[in-house]
Amino acid sequence: MPALTIRHLSVQYPFEPYACQLVFMEKVITALQEGTNALLESPTGTGKTLCLLCASLAWLEAFNTRKKMASYLVKHSIEEAGQAPSSMPFQIWATLRELDLALLYSSRTHSQLSQVIKELKGTSYGLKIQTLGSRDQMCINPQVKNSFSRAAQTALCRVKVKGKSCQFYTALTETHIPPVLDIEELVQFGTGCGVCPYYAARQNLKDVDAIFLPYDYLLDADTRRAQGINLQQAIIIFDEAHNLESKCDESRSVDLNLRDLDLAIAEVQSCEPLLPQIDALYKLAPAELEIVQTILQSIRSQLLEVQATAHTLELTKPGLFISQLLDKAGLHSQMADYPFSIMEKVTEALLPALAPTAIQSLSALRKRQDPPGNDLQLSLWCFNPGLAMTSLVKEGVRSVVLASGTLAPLDSFATELKIDFPVRLENSHVIETNQVSVMVVPRGPGGQTLTSSYSSRNDIAARLDLGRAIVNYSRVVPHGLLVFFTSYTSTPTLSIWERISQHKAIFVEPKGKAECEQIIQKFYEQVHPSRDKGAALFAVCRGKVSEGIDFANERGRAVIITGLPYSSYMEPKVMLKKEYLDEQYTAPRHGLKSATPSLSGEIWYRQQAIRAVNQALGRVIRHKNDFGAIILCDERFASAKIRSELPAWIQPYVQVHQQFGTSIGCLTPF
């Protein structure tokens, strides 16, 4: 395995690296050495994840070596002075403890983390690694695993652990977990050994160098505490970070509807007769159950009061309204922990007492038909993803590294997250210039302007011309053709569909996950080189097909983008987000140059559409020997401003074809 020297650091990389990979690893190491943050974009197919792993683990390995040496020298000096190491001054012990740090490697889903673990197994690094997952994924106790909800699963698990009645938990002593296992392998290990994989992983945290976990575990403070995750001096890597803004917002947002409140109140009331059955261990008084019921009923009453006074179906209030509502319900900020501790106590106490009939009744409550008008919902939406990120930094994090194939535009991404990113990169690709063709096509074969703008949504002539353009491209593009639409309603008419099907078998992205996997597999089979016809896959920007699915080689010889996928302008979240950003953008800065930069609502709105396009473009050209065409069928891509927000590696290749025929002429020999 080749040993590289990058910024005076030895890095073990399993292959001969390309120039762009060396640049990427140099940026990662710079951020870690300087204890700062990095925002790194590198195209799909450039080995981004492997570079992240090798660079960060090389730095961590070197850091651990220096830490051991420092600890040895300090202890040796004290012993030379005739003192015992135990008499070492507190300040020195504290300084040594500050050298304890861990690498927290995070991605959006466990399937993505499994891919990371697979890459890690191909390296030579022997550091101690642990993967974290949820009870839902890792529990092997049948009674707990089959609970009727995740909340019940969590509560029942805690009850069994507290009462030492779970055989898999009690079998857990100092279980040695093999190195570098993903969630599926951890569950197999636990099942084979008869020990709880969930608690085995948590127990193993104190001795590991690196932890692999989903975004949610890092962004939610309660989850961090529950999992025992220490952020002091931690290195946090967010891989596939293009969705991080929305994940940060979601971590600080909540939806509560009247139906859920009614179910909760009914469940508490149905549990009152069960109080005498509860073990004295929990010491649950009837008054405590009453506190929970009073709080829930108070919130319900206030929601109904707001509904009665509202003059529209949708009512918007500032975030302070939630605080006032909770204050009235008895959940004051100074004493909020007390009612919540009672609620947890009630849940843990009641679950063991629930007879099978009671469990059935609770499940039935959840399935009952809601009465008319019972759909009132209270939503607390966060529009500042920087709240989640700054809270991480305040915990004493050493470095935050964000990496993805599609982060551009970087400035707005950093602005939204409200932390500094001194180290930045928009990386080049590993391919040569003859392996990609990028075309902007403002007009169709009939001369109609191609655009997905709101004002042209009813332009039948333009839609037909877009369809004819797709027909022409399906004739000349071999094997797999990906076509991304702005929405499900913007797909071609039946007559165009029939003409395309003469050249390509047509597949359409479904909304369900299982159905999507089946369609993708059928598409793969149809584009195999042994098939003459090939296939076209119609998908939507921001859909499942645009997120992480591999269309290498013949599976994706061209991708067509049929417009800029702006979110619905009238969607409440979009409207309120734009209003919030405009308020921040126009707020007085009091002349301070260091004031936190902000985006206008309109810039944010446009750049969200651009990022959705960039994500779809990443489906083709997946490795150094791959090749493909990118066809942008919207006149707005001819704008220099829009093109400047495409990924940096694409921009040099863009050609604007004012005449449709020239795009076909360029594509045919390519």
Buried (B, 14 or more C-beta within 10 A) or exposed (E): EEEBEBBEBEBBBBEEBBEBBBBBBBBBBBBBBBEBBBBBBBBBBBBBBBBBBBBBBBBBBBBBEEBEEEBEEBBEEBEEEEEEEEEBEEEBEEEBEEBEBBBBBBBBEBEBBBBBBEBBEEBEBEBBBBBBBBBEBBBBBEEBBEBEEEEBBBBBBBBBBBEEEBEBBEBBEEBEBEBBBBBBBBBBBBEEBEBBBBBBBBBBBEEBBBBBBBBBBBBBBEBBEEBEBBBEBBBBBBBBBBBBBEBBBBBBBEEBBBBEBBBBBBBBEBBEEBBEEBEEEBEBEEEBBEBBBBBBBBBBEBBBEBBEEEEEEEEEEEEEBBBEBBEEBBBEEEEEEEBEEBBEBBBBBBBBBBEEEBBEBBEEBEEEEEEEEEEBEBBBBBBBBBBBBBBBBEBEBBBBBBBBBBBBBBBBBBBBBBBEBEBBBBBBBBBEEEBBBBBBBBBBBEEBBBBBBEEBBEBEEBBBBBBBBBBBBBBBBEBBBBBBBBBBEBBBEEEBBEBBBEBBBBBBBBEEEEEBEEBBEBBBEBBEEEEEEBBBBBBBBBBBBBBBBBBBBBBBBBBBBBBBBBBEEEEEBBBBBBEBBBEBBEEEEEEEEEEEBBBBBEBBBBBBBBBBBBBBBBBBBBBBEBBBBBBBBBBBBBBEEBBEBBBBBBBEBBEBBEEBEBBBEBBEEB
